Amino acid sequence: MSKLALLGGTPVSATDLARPWPSFDERERQGLLAVLESRAWGGYPEPSPVAARFAEAFARHHSATAGVCATNGSVTLEVALMALGIEAGDEVIVPTYTWIATGVAPIHMNAVPVFVDVLPGTWCMDPDQVEAAITPKTKGIITVHLGSQAADLDRLTAIAEKHGLFLIEDCAHAHGGAWRDRGLGSWGDFGSFSFQVSKLMTAGEGGIVITSKPELEARAHWIVNCGRKETAYSGFSGNLLGVNARMTEFQATILEAQLARLADDTAHREASVAYLESALRDIGGLVPLARDERQTTRHAYQLLMRYDAEQFAGVHRNRVLAALAAEGVDLDGAFYVPMHEHELMWAQTRHWPQLRERYGDGIKSPVAKKSLDFPVTSRAAYHEAVWMHYPYLMGSTGDLDRIVEAVAKVKQHAADLL
C-alpha cells in the first residue's frame, strides 16, 4: 500500500466516502408542497392532521400504540418527565456516556440527575450500577440506546418494576431498532426520539414520545399544547403548567416520507454493519462492539468500534483518526465525553438549587468531581471509542471495501505516525 495521505501519499478516496445527508426524494417535495398549498401549516390545533397521522404510524412501527410530536428530542425528554409527575428534588438515574440532554432534562424539571457508568461491552447503562444508585429519592431511570447498541431492557425493566420506578428510553439514536422483536422505545413508560438534523430521520429539528399508556399519551398532548386539555385528551385529573412544544405540518410531512423508507434503510445499514464487522475483525485493532443476540434489529445510527492502540504501533486513537480522515474516512473519537465533563454542562446550584445536596455548587464543582468517576466511560471517550456515522453505512459494497482498505492501510503504516 502507498504512503499515508496524511504524510503526503495518495488517499484511498479523493472524497469523503459518506453518502450525502439529509437525503430526500419526491415524497418530501410533494408533501411540502401539499402542506404549503393547504395553508394549514400546523402548530394549532394539536395534534394537527399530518402530525397526528405521522405520530400514529411512527408509534406503530415501534410497537407502541400512540405518539405525541414535539419541537425536538430534548423537549420530549422533559415532556416525558412532566407527564410522569416528576417533582422538585426527585432523583433520576442516567448514564454518563451520552449527549447532555439526557442529564439536563431532569435538571430543567428541578430534579437531580444521578450518573452511572456504562458496560464495557456495549457502552450502554450498567444495570448493576443503576440498582446500586437507587435511594429513597429515586423516581425513575432514563436509559440510552447508544450508537448501534441497545441497553439491557430485560434487566432495566425488571429493576424499574421491582423498585416502583418509571423507565424512559432515550431513543435519539434508535429509530427502527428492536429488542426481542419489539420496537425500542416501547419497553419503558415512554420512548423519546429526536429528529435533529444528524439523526436517522430528520426534519432539521423535531421529536416524538411514544407510549402504550393512554393516560400518559393524554398528559403528553396536554403538556405540549401549552397545558390545554382538549376534548381528545382531557380524561384525567389535575392541572400542570404546560409548554408550547408543537410540531409544524412541514416537519411532520418530511418525517412521514422518511418513515416510509425507514425499514429499507435500516435493513441496508444492518447489512453494511455485518459486512464491516467481518472485514474489520480480520484486520484487527478497530473492532465493532459485539451485538447482543436479544437486539433483533440494529438501528445503526453510529457503528461503535473499540480501538486497540497496541495494534496500531501504540499511536493514540486521535492521530489514527486524522490519518483515516485524510484517506477519505472521517470517523469520530470523542463524539461524547463523560457528561459531567462536557463544556456545556454548566449546571450550577445558584440556578438549580436542588443540586446542592449531591453536587455542592454545581456539577462542575470540586465537591462533584470527587464523586464523579466513571472509568469505563472515560476509557471509551478519550482512548477507545471510534464512531462511524450512518452515512458511511448507506453506501455500496464498493464504498465499504474502500473503508476497509483505508483502515488496513493506516494500520500497516501506523508506525509512520509516531
Secondary structure, DSSP 8 states (H G I E B T S, - for coil): ----GGGTS--S-SS--S--SS---HHHHHHHHHHHHH---BSSSSS-HHHHHHHHHHHHHTT-SEEEEESBHHHHHHHHHHHTT--TT-EEEEESSS-THHHHHHHHTT-EEEEE-B-TTTSSB-HHHHHHH--TTEEEEEEE--TT----HHHHHHHHHHHT-EEEEE-TT-TT-EETTEETTSSSSEEEEE--TTSSS-SSSBEEEEES-HHHHHHHHHHHBTT---GGG--S-------B---BHHHHHHHHHHHHHHHHHHHHHHHHHHHHHHHHHHH-SEEE----TT--B---SEEEEEE-GGGGTT--HHHHHHHHHHHT---BSSSS--GGG-TT---BTTT-GGGHHHHTTBTTSHHHHHH---HHHHHIIIIIEEEEEGGGGGS-HHHHHHHHHHHHHHHHTGGGG-
